[in-house]
Amino acid sequence: MMRSLGWRGALPLLMALGLGILAACSSSEEATTTTAPAATATTAAGSTTTTAAPEVTATEEAAVVETGPLYGGTLYAAMENDAPGMSPMYDSSITRAYMWWPMYNRLWAADPLDMSQNVNDLVKEYTITNSGKTYNITLHEGVKFHNGEPLTADDVKARYEIQECDQPEGRSAPKGTTSQLLTAYPDRDCDDFKSATPKIGITVIDDTHIEWTLSRPSNSFTDYVYQHAVSPRSVLQRDDATANMSGKEDTPEDNVGTGPFKYGEYQRGSVFKVVRNEDYWGTDPRNGNQLPYLDGIHTYVIPDASTRFAAFRNGNVEITQDNFRPISFSQARVIEEQMEGKATVLYDFGATNAFMAFNHVRTPWDNVDMRTAMHLALDRDDICEVLAEGNCVYATHLPPFLPARFGDALKDEPGYRQPKTDDVAAAEALMDKAGFTAGDDGIRLSVELPVRPTSRYQDLALVLQDQLKKVGVELRLNPMELGAFDRRRRSRDFDLLPITGVTSTLHPVQGHASYWQAGNGYNCEYDERNELQNAADAADMGSAAYNSNTIALEKSMLDYMCAYTPTVWLDYPLGVWNHIHDYPAHKIRYDVGPATHLAWKEAGT
């Protein structure tokens, strides 16, 4: 249980933190996230929305669904933050992904009828040869980008050439698990990778066929490239030699996909609008209807949680923030008790991991004893209570899939067990061993903690500060606007960092740890981890070899305290108005793109 008195004592700091964020944003050119007046955003949505739908009986609801899906209407949504950038290649913000995913397709994506499964997206069919190292891929024919250009196999090749070898000025080539698979990083040979017939890389056979050879066999390759949107080479590469920072200008010309929705309008800090792609190539797998059904999606930036929920209750937005912490469980109860017949709460949503990242290349976090001490000191029950009102399960570095451990399977393990007396003593002993003894004031170490301007990051930062103070680690909270926080994270300019992240993989070894490693591979590269992950990835899921290597990988990452200390997987509810249909909950998978493909609205709403 959370220590309520200690946490309530932090509420004045929470208020100060919020004020600090507003002050920090006021002087920043990019700080538009918190400056848009929430009332204006809400009013803007309301000005084009009809009155709230009347309550309907179960029989009437069944009759409506029976006549659907229907074409037309705009889905009104809300987000806590604006995106720091809109590039599908160079910006990793989940708020950006929420906004642009409906505009893009990928090679593979989540099945909108069953978000727990991968299905072909731009890929029509594929076979695997060369002992699991080569994927022979056929693309759909007749697919066009929003600028009218046809999709070709060369566009797919361009995406990965630029990602791995031709980054724009000021950006370094990626490291980590994905690059190991795609290019044999750290032995990446860009001359070979970009050649017409690479030993490792993409060979274009013709406009709709590619032969993709990996550095090693992989049964989760479709998950490795799952979140990679495809844009035309002409947008990604403006001339023969220079990669373009796609998305940097926030313009339609710079954000070109093949998806069911096209760039409509963007007012930073206020609203992002996408409109129906009349030439979309995709169809509804249930009936063959051309997609999408909606005319568009308007996403309003409403930083204040209470204002955002009020906008949902009065019908100005029709879906609560489909992101981390869409609504609280208390707000979910309000919907169930006061909006019965008008709106529904989906509980089968999301798998968010709250954690604290380490910068392994800075002292003292290059010392495994110090990383382990932080892991032992954290009280995961408190974190769960503060962030999700007790609706969590204990987490390791791997997603909550068997054979990985989660929940009660960890309850007796160091770092997870209750009470915390033994863990705190062990943490203090490890810090003493590392040379960080307590001074007269009880402080062993003082560390800056950058804080992102979202409520979940603020709450996580505060609970980390409260808990680590008990073992003599002082966290100096430094609130900053979103762009500055992401730049600090990407450039590794931090000691410790509060992070909440999601997993969008179906494969345990290509899970949350790989999410962190993708852009920061050196933060968790060591031989044993690489060997175990590669062995698990090459084995058939569920086989004895897969299970044994996955279990060993989980233990190794906890022993090494790889990249970050995991805490809990958080579950959050999602509120949806009842006149919105076929918008699926997507537990574990975080994929708003396919979630919007089949969505439709009742007539007159």
NORQUI-V714928 format. One line per field, one symbol per residue. psi: psi as a letter, one per 40 degrees, with the letter a starting at -180 (. if undefined). Layout:
psi = ???
This chain:
psi = iigdddddeeddddddddddddddddehdegedeehhdddddddddeehiiiiiiiidddddddddeaiiiiihhhiiidiiidiehedehehddddddedeeiiidiiiheegeeiiiicdhdiiihaffeehhhhhiiiehiideeiihidddddddddddddfiihehiiiiaddddddefhefhgddddeidgidhahhhdadehihhhieiihefddddedehihiiddddhdaeehiighedefiddeghaeieiihcihhhecihhiihhdeheiihedeeiiiididihhhihgdhdddddddddeediehihgahgdiidddddddddefhediihheghighhhihiiheeiheeehddddddddddhhddddddddffegiiiiaeiigiieiiibeeeeeihddiiiedddddddddddddeegihadeehdhhhihihifidddddddddddddddeeehhhhhgiiidddddddddefgidihhhhiihfiehdefadddddddefdeefhidddddddddddeihheiddddddddddddddddeghdihicihhhiihhhieehifhiigidhhgdcddedeiiiihe.
